[in-house]
Each structure stands twice: as C-alpha cells, then as structure tokens.
Amino acid sequence: MHYLDLGPQANSLKKFVEQVKNGKQNVSNLMYFKNESDIKKDGKINDIVKSGQHLLVQVAKEPISAKGPRITTEISLAGRYLVLIPFADKISVSSKIKNYEEKSRLKELMQSIKPKNFGVIVRTVAEGKTVAELEGDLNDLIKKWDECYKQLKTAEPPIRVLGEMDRTNSILRDFLNASFNAIHVNDQKIYEDLKLYLKSIAPDKVDIIKLYNGKVPIF
C-alpha cells in the first residue's frame, strides 16, 4: 500500500479497529468516537502502519494481469444516491448538479440527517429526490457499516468483512433512470437478482426486467 492510499483519517480508522478488537468499541455508530488528527500529507507509511497490525482496507481497484489490487484505508460505502465516508464530517455535492438552490437543499438536508463523524458525498442522481428517498439510502449505508462492524469484531485476517454488490447490480445502481423501459437478461439467476434489487430501489421498474430464452444468442 502506498502512503497516499492511507487517506487522511488513517489514524482514526486504526484506533477504531483496535478498540473493536479489544472490546472497547461496543457500537458501530461513531457518535461518541473521538477522531484522531489527520495524518501528514508527506509522511512515511512506517510511521502509521506497523508489521502484524490489524488493518481494515478496501479494494479500490481490482487486480489486472500480474498487477495486484490497489487497496486503501479510506473506506467509502456507495449507495444509489449517496456515498458514506466514516471518520469524516464533510458534505460534498456532485459538481454535475448545477442548480445552486438544489445543491443548497441537498447539503442542508444531509447536514440534518447524517450521523456524527460520517462524511457524505451526494451523487448526481440525487438531484430532485425526496427526503424519504435520500434518508432511505443513508439508512441502508449505515446498516452496511453496522454489518462491517459486526464482522470485524470476530474477524481474523485475511478475511472479507463486507462485500460490494455484484457488477450487474452496481451498473443498475449507477445508471438506472426514468428513460429505461426494458432490460433484457439471458441468465435466470441474474434475472432473479435484478428483480429483487429493483424491487428495493425502484419498485415501479420491476416489470421492465425481461428474461430472454430464445434460441438465437442475445448478443
């Protein structure tokens, strides 16, 4: 891991992991967690990470050919409308949302509902969404962090404590919009998975999923 991939809140994450493993952090929320100071921009990795230390990392980039995966301690959990960042406090709104009033609305809304010691990035698709939709997405991400915390309590490295959704679902999460009127799938399992996922994020769109079982290959 490169020093720059540690992220500014590396010391806070390191402290959190230690306290969880030692039984001193009894809840996943960070309401009473005291963040550590951000690490220096020009430090050395040996000053932060020691051999044999338990560290929570995220795969930022998958391995390619002989090149291994890129990992980071700057944890982020991506939802449909929001990205949740533990140990931060900043709220950022996508620069693709140009309307000033809408940006202000989204920022003020996040300020009022986000938990303490969590940062939030508001994604472009959040534009015009209701309070209920955004709060629902935020709650789903908080549940993911809670799941990560529960796994971390008994995890022995190396182990995956939280997995990302599969590629098909993540494509829908990032690109689905009102213009979609049909999605054709040629695999029964993916078809069922997509229907289940759509039911949770856009129930009115469930019927646009079509299972293709013709003799001529779909591609």
MARBA-3410 file (N, C-alpha, C, O; in Angstrom, 1 decimal):
219
0.8,-1.2,0.0,0.0,0.0,0.0,0.9,1.2,0.0,1.9,1.3,0.7 ~ 0.5,2.2,-0.8,1.2,3.5,-0.9,0.8,4.4,0.2,-0.4,4.3,0.6 ~ 1.6,5.3,0.7,1.3,6.2,1.8,0.0,7.0,1.5,-0.8,7.2,2.3 ~ -0.1,7.5,0.2,-1.2,8.3,-0.2,-2.5,7.6,-0.2,-3.6,8.2,-0.2 ~ -2.5,6.2,-0.2,-3.7,5.4,-0.2,-4.2,5.2,1.2,-5.2,4.5,1.4
-3.4,5.7,2.2,-3.9,5.5,3.6,-5.1,6.4,3.8,-6.0,6.1,4.6 ~ -5.2,7.6,3.2,-6.3,8.5,3.4,-6.0,9.4,4.7,-5.3,8.9,5.6 ~ -6.6,10.6,4.8,-6.3,11.5,5.9,-6.7,10.9,7.2,-6.1,11.2,8.3 ~ -7.8,10.1,7.3,-8.3,9.6,8.5,-7.7,8.2,9.0,-8.4,7.5,9.7 ~ -6.6,7.9,8.5,-6.0,6.6,8.7,-5.8,6.3,10.2,-6.1,5.2,10.7
-5.4,7.3,11.0,-5.2,7.1,12.5,-6.6,6.8,13.2,-6.6,6.1,14.1 ~ -7.6,7.5,12.7,-9.0,7.3,13.3,-9.4,5.8,13.0,-10.0,5.2,13.9 ~ -9.2,5.4,11.8,-9.6,4.0,11.4,-8.8,3.0,12.2,-9.4,2.0,12.7 ~ -7.5,3.2,12.3,-6.7,2.3,13.0,-7.1,2.2,14.5,-7.2,1.1,15.1 ~ -7.4,3.4,15.1,-7.9,3.4,16.5,-9.2,2.6,16.6,-9.4,1.9,17.6
-10.1,2.8,15.7,-11.4,2.2,15.7,-11.3,0.7,15.7,-11.9,-0.1,16.4 ~ -10.4,0.2,14.7,-10.2,-1.3,14.6,-9.6,-1.8,15.9,-10.1,-2.9,16.4 ~ -8.7,-1.2,16.5,-8.1,-1.6,17.7,-9.1,-1.7,18.8,-9.1,-2.7,19.6 ~ -9.9,-0.7,18.9,-11.0,-0.7,20.0,-12.0,-1.7,19.8,-12.5,-2.3,20.8 ~ -12.4,-2.0,18.5,-13.4,-3.0,18.2,-12.8,-4.4,18.6,-13.5,-5.2,19.3
-11.5,-4.6,18.2,-10.9,-5.9,18.5,-10.7,-6.1,20.0,-10.7,-7.3,20.5 ~ -10.5,-5.0,20.7,-10.3,-5.1,22.2,-11.5,-5.1,23.0,-11.5,-5.1,24.2 ~ -12.7,-4.9,22.3,-14.0,-4.9,23.0,-14.3,-3.5,23.7,-15.2,-3.4,24.5 ~ -13.5,-2.5,23.3,-13.8,-1.2,23.9,-14.7,-0.3,23.0,-15.2,0.7,23.5 ~ -15.0,-0.7,21.8,-16.0,0.0,21.0,-17.2,-1.0,20.8,-17.2,-1.9,20.0
-18.2,-0.7,21.6,-19.4,-1.6,21.7,-20.5,-1.3,20.7,-21.5,-2.1,20.7 ~ -20.4,-0.3,19.9,-21.4,0.0,18.9,-20.8,0.5,17.6,-19.6,0.9,17.6 ~ -21.5,0.3,16.5,-21.0,0.7,15.2,-21.0,2.2,15.0,-20.2,2.7,14.2 ~ -22.0,2.9,15.6,-22.1,4.3,15.3,-20.9,5.1,16.0,-20.3,4.6,17.0 ~ -20.6,6.2,15.5,-19.4,6.9,15.9,-19.7,8.2,16.7,-18.9,9.1,16.8
-20.9,8.2,17.3,-21.4,9.4,18.0,-20.4,9.8,19.1,-20.2,11.0,19.2 ~ -19.9,8.8,19.8,-19.0,9.2,20.9,-17.5,8.8,20.6,-16.7,8.8,21.5 ~ -17.3,8.5,19.4,-15.9,8.2,19.0,-15.1,9.4,18.8,-15.6,10.4,18.1 ~ -13.9,9.5,19.3,-13.1,10.7,19.2,-12.1,10.5,18.0,-11.2,9.7,18.1 ~ -12.3,11.2,16.9,-11.4,11.1,15.8,-10.0,11.6,16.1,-9.8,12.5,16.9
-9.1,10.9,15.5,-7.7,11.4,15.6,-7.4,12.4,14.6,-8.2,12.6,13.7 ~ -6.3,13.1,14.8,-5.9,14.2,13.8,-5.6,13.5,12.4,-5.1,12.4,12.4 ~ -5.8,14.2,11.4,-5.4,13.7,10.0,-3.9,13.5,9.9,-3.1,14.2,10.6 ~ -3.5,12.5,9.2,-2.1,12.2,9.0,-1.5,13.3,8.1,-2.2,14.0,7.3 ~ -0.2,13.4,8.2,0.6,14.4,7.4,0.5,14.0,5.9,0.5,12.8,5.6
0.6,15.0,5.1,0.5,14.7,3.6,1.8,14.2,3.1,1.8,13.5,2.0 ~ 2.9,14.4,3.8,4.2,14.0,3.3,4.9,13.0,4.3,6.2,13.0,4.3 ~ 4.2,12.2,5.0,4.8,11.3,5.9,5.2,10.0,5.3,5.3,9.9,4.1 ~ 5.6,9.0,6.2,6.0,7.7,5.7,5.1,6.7,6.2,4.6,6.8,7.4 ~ 4.9,5.6,5.4,3.9,4.6,5.8,4.3,3.9,7.1,3.4,3.5,7.9
5.6,3.7,7.3,6.1,3.1,8.5,5.7,3.8,9.8,5.7,3.2,10.9 ~ 5.4,5.1,9.7,5.0,5.9,10.8,3.6,5.6,11.3,3.2,5.9,12.4 ~ 2.8,5.1,10.3,1.4,4.8,10.6,1.0,3.4,10.8,0.3,3.0,11.7 ~ 1.6,2.5,9.9,1.3,1.1,9.9,2.5,0.3,10.3,3.6,0.5,9.9 ~ 2.2,-0.6,11.3,3.3,-1.5,11.8,3.0,-2.9,11.4,1.9,-3.3,11.1
4.1,-3.7,11.3,4.0,-5.1,11.0,3.1,-5.9,12.0,3.3,-5.7,13.2 ~ 2.2,-6.7,11.5,1.4,-7.5,12.3,0.1,-6.8,12.8,-0.7,-7.4,13.6 ~ 0.0,-5.6,12.5,-1.2,-4.8,12.9,-2.4,-5.1,12.1,-2.4,-5.4,10.9 ~ -3.6,-5.2,12.8,-4.9,-5.4,12.1,-5.3,-4.1,11.4,-5.3,-3.0,12.1 ~ -5.6,-4.2,10.2,-6.0,-3.0,9.4,-7.2,-3.3,8.5,-7.3,-4.3,7.9
-8.2,-2.4,8.6,-9.3,-2.5,7.7,-9.0,-1.8,6.4,-8.8,-0.6,6.4 ~ -9.1,-2.5,5.3,-8.8,-1.9,4.0,-9.9,-2.2,3.0,-10.7,-3.1,3.2 ~ -9.9,-1.4,2.0,-10.9,-1.5,0.9,-10.2,-1.7,-0.4,-9.2,-1.0,-0.7 ~ -10.7,-2.6,-1.2,-10.1,-2.7,-2.6,-10.6,-1.6,-3.5,-11.8,-1.5,-3.8 ~ -9.7,-0.7,-3.8,-10.1,0.5,-4.6,-10.0,0.1,-6.1,-10.7,0.8,-6.9
-9.2,-0.8,-6.5,-9.1,-1.2,-7.9,-8.7,-2.7,-8.0,-7.8,-3.1,-7.3 ~ -9.4,-3.4,-8.8,-9.2,-4.8,-9.0,-7.9,-5.1,-9.6,-7.3,-4.3,-10.3 ~ -7.3,-6.3,-9.3,-6.1,-6.7,-9.9,-6.2,-6.8,-11.5,-7.2,-7.3,-12.0 ~ -5.1,-6.5,-12.2,-5.1,-6.6,-13.6,-3.8,-7.3,-14.0,-2.7,-6.9,-13.6 ~ -4.0,-8.4,-14.8,-2.8,-9.2,-15.2,-1.9,-9.6,-14.0,-2.4,-10.2,-13.1
-0.7,-9.2,-14.1,0.3,-9.5,-13.0,0.2,-8.5,-11.9,0.9,-8.6,-10.8 ~ -0.5,-7.4,-12.1,-0.6,-6.3,-11.1,-1.6,-6.6,-10.1,-2.8,-6.9,-10.4 ~ -1.2,-6.5,-8.8,-2.2,-6.8,-7.7,-3.2,-5.7,-7.5,-3.1,-4.7,-8.2 ~ -4.2,-5.9,-6.6,-5.2,-4.9,-6.4,-4.6,-3.7,-5.7,-3.7,-3.8,-5.0 ~ -5.3,-2.5,-5.9,-4.9,-1.3,-5.2,-5.8,-1.3,-3.9,-7.1,-1.4,-4.1
-5.3,-1.1,-2.8,-6.1,-1.1,-1.5,-5.9,0.3,-0.8,-4.9,1.0,-1.0 ~ -6.9,0.6,0.0,-6.9,1.9,0.7,-7.5,1.7,2.0,-8.4,0.9,2.2 ~ -7.1,2.6,3.0,-7.8,2.6,4.3,-8.9,3.7,4.3,-9.5,3.9,5.3 ~ -9.0,4.4,3.2,-10.0,5.5,3.1,-11.4,4.8,2.7,-11.7,4.7,1.5 ~ -12.1,4.3,3.7,-13.3,3.5,3.5,-14.4,4.3,3.0,-14.7,5.4,3.5
-15.1,3.9,2.0,-16.3,4.6,1.5,-17.4,3.5,1.1,-17.0,2.5,0.5 ~ -18.6,3.8,1.4,-19.7,2.9,1.1,-20.7,3.6,0.1,-21.3,4.6,0.5 ~ -20.8,3.0,-1.1,-21.6,3.7,-2.1,-23.0,3.2,-2.2,-23.2,1.9,-2.2 ~ -23.9,4.1,-2.2,-25.4,3.7,-2.4,-25.9,4.3,-3.7,-25.1,4.7,-4.5 ~ -27.2,4.3,-3.8,-27.7,4.8,-5.1,-27.6,6.3,-5.2,-27.3,6.8,-6.3
-27.8,7.0,-4.1,-27.8,8.5,-4.2,-26.7,9.1,-3.4,-26.3,10.2,-3.6 ~ -26.1,8.3,-2.5,-25.1,8.9,-1.6,-23.9,7.9,-1.5,-23.9,6.8,-1.8 ~ -22.8,8.5,-1.0,-21.6,7.8,-0.6,-21.3,8.1,0.8,-21.1,9.3,1.1 ~ -21.2,7.1,1.7,-20.9,7.4,3.1,-19.5,7.1,3.4,-18.9,6.1,3.1 ~ -18.8,8.1,4.2,-17.4,8.0,4.5,-17.2,8.1,6.0,-17.3,9.2,6.6
-16.9,7.0,6.6,-16.7,7.0,8.1,-15.5,7.8,8.5,-14.5,7.9,7.7 ~ -15.5,8.4,9.7,-14.4,9.2,10.2,-14.2,10.5,9.5,-13.1,11.2,9.7 ~ -15.1,11.0,8.7,-15.0,12.3,8.1,-16.2,13.1,8.6,-17.1,12.6,9.3 ~ -16.3,14.3,8.2,-17.5,15.1,8.6,-18.0,16.0,7.4,-19.0,16.8,7.6 ~ -17.3,15.9,6.3,-17.6,16.9,5.2,-18.7,16.4,4.4,-18.9,15.2,4.2
-19.5,17.3,3.9,-20.6,17.0,2.9,-20.3,17.6,1.6,-20.1,18.8,1.5 ~ -20.2,16.8,0.6,-19.9,17.3,-0.8,-21.1,16.9,-1.7,-21.7,15.9,-1.6 ~ -21.4,17.8,-2.6,-22.4,17.6,-3.6,-21.8,17.5,-5.0,-21.0,18.4,-5.3 ~ -22.2,16.6,-5.8,-21.7,16.4,-7.1,-21.7,17.7,-7.9,-22.6,18.5,-7.9 ~ -20.5,18.0,-8.5,-20.4,19.2,-9.3,-21.2,19.2,-10.6,-21.4,20.2,-11.2
-21.8,18.0,-10.9,-22.7,18.0,-12.1,-24.1,18.5,-11.8,-24.8,18.8,-12.7 ~ -24.4,18.7,-10.5,-25.6,19.3,-10.1,-25.4,20.8,-10.2,-24.7,21.4,-9.3 ~ -25.9,21.5,-11.2,-25.6,22.9,-11.4,-26.5,23.9,-10.7,-26.1,25.0,-10.4 ~ -27.7,23.5,-10.4,-28.7,24.4,-9.7,-28.3,24.7,-8.3,-28.2,23.8,-7.5 ~ -28.0,26.0,-8.0,-27.5,26.4,-6.7,-28.5,26.0,-5.6,-28.1,25.6,-4.5
-29.8,26.3,-5.9,-30.8,26.1,-4.8,-30.9,24.6,-4.5,-31.1,24.2,-3.3 ~ -30.8,23.7,-5.5,-30.9,22.3,-5.3,-29.6,21.8,-4.5,-29.7,20.9,-3.7 ~ -28.5,22.4,-4.9,-27.2,22.0,-4.1,-27.4,22.4,-2.7,-27.0,21.6,-1.8 ~ -27.9,23.5,-2.4,-28.1,24.0,-1.0,-29.1,23.1,-0.3,-28.9,22.8,0.9 ~ -30.2,22.8,-1.0,-31.2,21.9,-0.4,-30.6,20.6,0.1,-30.8,20.1,1.2
-29.8,20.0,-0.9,-29.2,18.7,-0.6,-28.2,18.7,0.6,-28.1,17.8,1.4 ~ -27.4,19.8,0.6,-26.4,19.9,1.6,-27.0,20.1,3.0,-26.6,19.5,4.0 ~ -28.1,21.0,3.0,-28.7,21.2,4.3,-29.5,20.0,4.8,-29.5,19.7,6.0 ~ -30.0,19.2,3.9,-30.7,18.0,4.2,-29.8,17.0,4.8,-30.0,16.4,5.9 ~ -28.6,16.8,4.2,-27.6,15.9,4.7,-27.1,16.3,6.0,-26.8,15.5,6.9
-26.9,17.6,6.2,-26.4,18.1,7.5,-27.4,17.8,8.6,-27.0,17.5,9.7 ~ -28.7,17.7,8.3,-29.7,17.5,9.3,-29.9,16.0,9.6,-30.4,15.7,10.7 ~ -29.5,15.1,8.7,-29.8,13.7,8.9,-28.6,12.8,9.0,-28.7,11.7,9.5 ~ -27.5,13.2,8.6,-26.3,12.4,8.7,-25.8,12.2,10.1,-25.9,13.1,10.9 ~ -25.3,11.0,10.4,-24.8,10.7,11.8,-23.4,11.4,12.0,-22.7,11.7,11.0
-23.1,11.7,13.3,-21.9,12.4,13.6,-20.7,11.5,13.2,-20.7,10.3,13.3 ~ -19.6,12.2,12.8,-18.4,11.5,12.4,-18.5,10.7,11.1,-17.7,9.8,10.9 ~ -19.5,11.0,10.3,-19.6,10.4,8.9,-19.7,11.5,7.9,-20.4,12.5,8.1 ~ -18.9,11.4,6.9,-19.0,12.4,5.8,-19.9,11.8,4.7,-20.2,10.6,4.7 ~ -20.4,12.6,3.8,-21.3,12.2,2.8,-21.0,12.9,1.5,-20.7,14.1,1.4
-21.0,12.1,0.4,-20.9,12.6,-1.0,-22.3,12.4,-1.6,-22.8,11.3,-1.6 ~ -22.9,13.5,-2.1,-24.2,13.4,-2.7,-24.0,13.2,-4.2,-23.4,14.1,-4.8 ~ -24.5,12.1,-4.7,-24.3,11.8,-6.1,-25.2,12.5,-7.1,-26.2,13.1,-6.6 ~ -24.8,12.6,-8.3,-25.6,13.3,-9.3,-27.1,12.9,-9.4,-28.0,13.7,-9.5 ~ -27.3,11.6,-9.2,-28.7,11.1,-9.4,-29.6,11.5,-8.2,-30.8,11.2,-8.2
-29.0,12.1,-7.2,-29.8,12.5,-6.0,-30.6,13.8,-6.3,-31.5,14.2,-5.6 ~ -30.3,14.4,-7.4,-30.9,15.7,-7.8,-32.5,15.5,-7.9,-33.0,14.6,-8.6 ~ -33.2,16.3,-7.1,-34.7,16.3,-7.2,-35.3,15.2,-6.4,-36.5,15.1,-6.3 ~ -34.5,14.4,-5.7,-35.1,13.2,-4.9,-35.6,13.7,-3.6,-35.2,14.8,-3.1 ~ -36.6,13.0,-3.1,-37.3,13.4,-1.9,-36.5,13.1,-0.6,-35.5,12.3,-0.7
-36.9,13.7,0.5,-36.2,13.4,1.8,-36.3,11.9,2.1,-35.3,11.4,2.5 ~ -37.4,11.3,1.9,-37.6,9.9,2.2,-36.6,9.0,1.4,-36.1,8.1,1.9 ~ -36.5,9.3,0.1,-35.6,8.5,-0.8,-34.1,8.6,-0.3,-33.4,7.6,-0.2 ~ -33.7,9.9,0.0,-32.3,10.1,0.4,-32.1,9.5,1.8,-31.0,8.9,2.1 ~ -33.0,9.6,2.7,-32.9,9.1,4.0,-32.9,7.6,4.0,-32.1,6.9,4.8
-33.7,7.0,3.1,-33.7,5.5,3.0,-32.3,5.0,2.5,-31.9,4.0,3.0 ~ -31.7,5.7,1.6,-30.4,5.3,1.1,-29.4,5.5,2.2,-28.5,4.6,2.3 ~ -29.4,6.5,2.9,-28.5,6.8,4.0,-28.6,5.7,5.0,-27.6,5.2,5.5 ~ -29.8,5.3,5.4,-30.1,4.2,6.4,-29.5,2.9,5.9,-29.0,2.1,6.7 ~ -29.6,2.6,4.6,-29.1,1.4,4.0,-27.6,1.3,4.2,-27.0,0.3,4.5
-26.9,2.5,4.0,-25.5,2.6,4.1,-25.0,2.4,5.5,-24.0,1.8,5.8 ~ -25.8,3.0,6.4,-25.5,2.9,7.9,-25.6,1.4,8.3,-24.8,0.9,9.1 ~ -26.6,0.7,7.7,-26.7,-0.7,8.0,-25.5,-1.5,7.5,-25.1,-2.5,8.1 ~ -25.0,-1.1,6.3,-23.8,-1.8,5.8,-22.6,-1.6,6.7,-21.8,-2.5,7.0 ~ -22.5,-0.4,7.2,-21.4,-0.1,8.2,-21.5,-0.9,9.4,-20.5,-1.4,10.0
-22.8,-1.1,9.9,-23.0,-1.9,11.1,-22.7,-3.3,10.8,-22.1,-4.0,11.7 ~ -23.0,-3.8,9.6,-22.6,-5.2,9.3,-21.1,-5.4,9.3,-20.6,-6.4,9.7 ~ -20.4,-4.4,8.7,-18.9,-4.4,8.7,-18.4,-4.4,10.1,-17.5,-5.2,10.4 ~ -18.9,-3.7,11.0,-18.5,-3.6,12.4,-18.7,-5.0,13.1,-17.9,-5.5,13.8 ~ -19.9,-5.6,12.9,-20.2,-6.9,13.5,-19.2,-8.0,13.0,-18.8,-8.8,13.8
-18.9,-8.0,11.7,-18.0,-8.9,11.2,-16.5,-8.7,11.7,-15.8,-9.6,12.0 ~ -16.2,-7.4,11.9,-14.9,-7.0,12.3,-14.6,-7.5,13.8,-13.4,-7.8,14.1 ~ -15.6,-7.6,14.6,-15.4,-8.0,16.0,-14.8,-9.3,16.2,-13.9,-9.5,17.0 ~ -15.1,-10.3,15.3,-14.6,-11.6,15.4,-13.7,-12.0,14.2,-13.2,-13.1,14.2 ~ -13.4,-11.1,13.3,-12.7,-11.4,12.1,-11.2,-11.6,12.4,-10.6,-10.9,13.2
-10.6,-12.7,11.7,-9.2,-12.9,11.8,-8.6,-12.7,10.4,-9.1,-13.4,9.5 ~ -7.7,-11.8,10.2,-7.2,-11.5,8.8,-6.4,-12.7,8.3,-5.8,-13.5,9.0 ~ -6.3,-12.9,6.9,-7.1,-12.0,6.0,-8.5,-12.5,5.7,-8.7,-13.7,5.5 ~ -9.4,-11.6,5.8,-10.8,-12.0,5.6,-11.6,-10.8,5.1,-11.4,-9.7,5.4 ~ -12.6,-11.1,4.3,-13.5,-10.1,3.8,-14.7,-9.9,4.8,-15.4,-10.8,5.1
-14.8,-8.6,5.2,-15.8,-8.3,6.2,-17.1,-7.7,5.6,-18.1,-7.7,6.2 ~ -16.9,-7.2,4.4,-18.1,-6.7,3.7,-17.8,-6.7,2.2,-16.8,-6.3,1.7 ~ -18.8,-7.3,1.4,-18.6,-7.4,0.0,-19.5,-6.3,-0.7,-20.5,-5.9,-0.2 ~ -19.0,-5.9,-1.9,-19.8,-5.0,-2.7,-20.8,-5.8,-3.5,-20.6,-7.0,-3.7 ~ -21.9,-5.2,-3.9,-22.8,-5.9,-4.7,-22.2,-6.3,-6.1,-21.1,-5.7,-6.4
-22.8,-7.2,-6.7,-22.2,-7.7,-8.0,-22.2,-6.6,-9.1,-22.9,-5.6,-8.9 ~ -21.5,-6.9,-10.1,-21.3,-5.9,-11.2,-22.6,-5.5,-11.8,-22.8,-4.3,-12.1 ~ -23.5,-6.4,-12.1,-24.8,-6.1,-12.7,-25.6,-5.2,-11.9,-26.1,-4.2,-12.4 ~ -25.7,-5.5,-10.6,-26.5,-4.6,-9.7,-25.9,-3.2,-9.6,-26.6,-2.2,-9.6 ~ -24.5,-3.1,-9.5,-23.9,-1.8,-9.4,-24.0,-1.0,-10.6,-24.1,0.2,-10.6
-24.1,-1.6,-11.8,-24.4,-0.9,-13.1,-25.8,-0.3,-13.0,-25.9,0.9,-13.4 ~ -26.7,-1.0,-12.6,-28.1,-0.5,-12.4,-28.2,0.6,-11.4,-28.8,1.6,-11.6 ~ -27.5,0.4,-10.3,-27.4,1.4,-9.2,-26.9,2.8,-9.8,-27.5,3.8,-9.4 ~ -25.9,2.7,-10.6,-25.3,3.9,-11.1,-25.9,4.5,-12.3,-25.8,5.8,-12.5 ~ -26.6,3.7,-13.1,-27.1,4.3,-14.4,-28.6,4.3,-14.6,-29.1,4.9,-15.5
-29.3,3.5,-13.8,-30.8,3.5,-13.9,-31.4,4.9,-13.8,-31.2,5.6,-12.8 ~ -32.3,5.2,-14.8,-33.0,6.4,-14.7,-34.4,6.3,-15.3,-34.7,5.2,-15.8 ~ -35.2,7.3,-15.4,-36.6,7.2,-15.9,-36.7,6.8,-17.3,-37.7,6.4,-17.8 ~ -35.6,7.0,-18.1,-35.7,6.7,-19.5,-35.6,5.2,-19.8,-35.9,4.7,-20.9 ~ -35.2,4.3,-18.8,-35.1,2.9,-19.1,-36.5,2.3,-19.2,-37.4,2.5,-18.4
-36.8,1.6,-20.3,-38.1,0.9,-20.5,-38.0,-0.6,-20.6,-39.0,-1.2,-20.6 ~ -36.8,-1.1,-20.8,-36.6,-2.6,-20.9,-35.2,-2.9,-20.6,-34.3,-2.3,-21.0 ~ -35.0,-4.0,-19.8,-33.7,-4.6,-19.6,-33.8,-6.1,-19.8,-34.5,-6.8,-19.2 ~ -33.0,-6.5,-20.8,-33.1,-7.9,-21.2,-31.9,-8.7,-20.6,-30.8,-8.3,-20.7 ~ -32.2,-9.8,-20.0,-31.2,-10.6,-19.3,-31.3,-12.1,-19.8,-32.4,-12.6,-20.0
-30.2,-12.7,-20.1,-30.2,-14.1,-20.6,-29.7,-15.1,-19.6,-29.3,-16.2,-20.0 ~ -29.8,-14.8,-18.3,-29.4,-15.7,-17.3,-30.5,-15.7,-16.1,-30.8,-14.6,-15.6 ~ -31.0,-16.8,-15.8,-32.1,-16.9,-14.8,-31.7,-16.3,-13.5,-32.5,-15.6,-12.9 ~ -30.5,-16.6,-13.0,-30.1,-16.2,-11.6,-29.9,-14.6,-11.6,-30.4,-14.0,-10.7 ~ -29.3,-14.1,-12.7,-29.1,-12.6,-12.8,-30.5,-12.0,-12.9,-30.7,-10.9,-12.3
-31.4,-12.6,-13.6,-32.7,-12.1,-13.8,-33.4,-12.0,-12.4,-34.0,-10.9,-12.1 ~ -33.3,-13.0,-11.6,-34.0,-13.0,-10.3,-33.3,-12.0,-9.3,-34.0,-11.3,-8.6 ~ -32.0,-11.9,-9.4,-31.2,-11.0,-8.6,-31.6,-9.5,-8.9,-31.8,-8.7,-8.0 ~ -31.7,-9.3,-10.2,-32.0,-7.9,-10.6,-33.4,-7.5,-10.2,-33.7,-6.4,-9.8 ~ -34.4,-8.5,-10.3,-35.7,-8.2,-9.9,-35.8,-7.8,-8.4,-36.5,-6.9,-8.0
-35.1,-8.6,-7.7,-35.0,-8.4,-6.2,-34.4,-7.0,-5.9,-34.9,-6.3,-5.1 ~ -33.3,-6.7,-6.6,-32.6,-5.4,-6.4,-33.5,-4.2,-6.8,-33.6,-3.2,-6.1 ~ -34.2,-4.4,-8.0,-35.0,-3.3,-8.5,-36.2,-3.1,-7.5,-36.7,-1.9,-7.4 ~ -36.7,-4.2,-7.0,-37.8,-4.1,-6.0,-37.5,-3.2,-4.8,-38.3,-2.5,-4.3 ~ -36.2,-3.2,-4.5,-35.8,-2.4,-3.3,-35.4,-0.9,-3.7,-35.6,0.0,-2.8
-35.0,-0.7,-4.9,-34.6,0.7,-5.2,-35.6,1.4,-6.2,-35.7,2.7,-6.1 ~ -36.3,0.7,-6.9,-37.3,1.3,-7.9,-38.4,0.3,-8.2,-38.5,-0.3,-9.2 ~ -39.3,0.1,-7.2,-40.4,-0.9,-7.3,-41.2,-0.8,-8.6,-41.7,-1.7,-9.1 ~ -41.4,0.5,-9.0,-42.2,0.7,-10.2,-41.5,0.3,-11.5,-42.2,0.2,-12.6 ~ -40.3,-0.1,-11.4,-39.5,-0.5,-12.6,-39.3,-2.0,-12.7,-38.7,-2.5,-13.7
-39.8,-2.8,-11.8,-39.6,-4.2,-11.7,-40.0,-4.9,-13.0,-39.3,-5.8,-13.5 ~ -41.1,-4.5,-13.6,-41.6,-5.2,-14.8,-40.8,-4.9,-16.1,-41.1,-5.5,-17.1 ~ -39.8,-4.0,-16.0,-39.0,-3.8,-17.2,-37.9,-4.8,-17.4,-37.3,-4.9,-18.5 ~ -37.7,-5.7,-16.4,-36.8,-6.8,-16.5,-37.4,-7.9,-17.3,-38.4,-8.4,-16.9 ~ -36.7,-8.3,-18.4,-37.2,-9.3,-19.3,-36.2,-10.5,-19.3,-35.0,-10.2,-19.6
-36.7,-11.7,-19.1,-35.8,-12.9,-19.3,-35.8,-13.3,-20.7,-36.8,-13.7,-21.2 ~ -34.6,-13.4,-21.3,-34.5,-13.8,-22.7,-34.2,-15.3,-22.8,-33.1,-15.7,-22.2 ~ -35.0,-16.1,-23.4,-34.7,-17.5,-23.5,-34.8,-18.0,-25.0,-35.2,-19.2,-25.2 ~ -34.6,-17.1,-25.9,-34.7,-17.5,-27.3,-33.5,-18.4,-27.7,-32.5,-18.5,-27.0 ~ -33.7,-19.0,-28.9,-32.6,-20.0,-29.4,-31.4,-19.2,-29.9,-30.3,-19.7,-29.8
-31.7,-18.0,-30.5,-30.6,-17.2,-31.0,-29.9,-16.5,-29.9,-30.6,-15.8,-29.1 ~ -28.6,-16.6,-29.7,-27.9,-15.9,-28.6,-28.2,-14.4,-28.6,-28.3,-13.7,-29.6 ~ -28.5,-13.9,-27.4,-28.9,-12.5,-27.2,-27.9,-11.5,-27.8,-28.3,-10.4,-28.2 ~ -26.6,-11.9,-27.8,-25.6,-10.9,-28.3,-25.2,-11.3,-29.8,-24.4,-10.6,-30.4
END
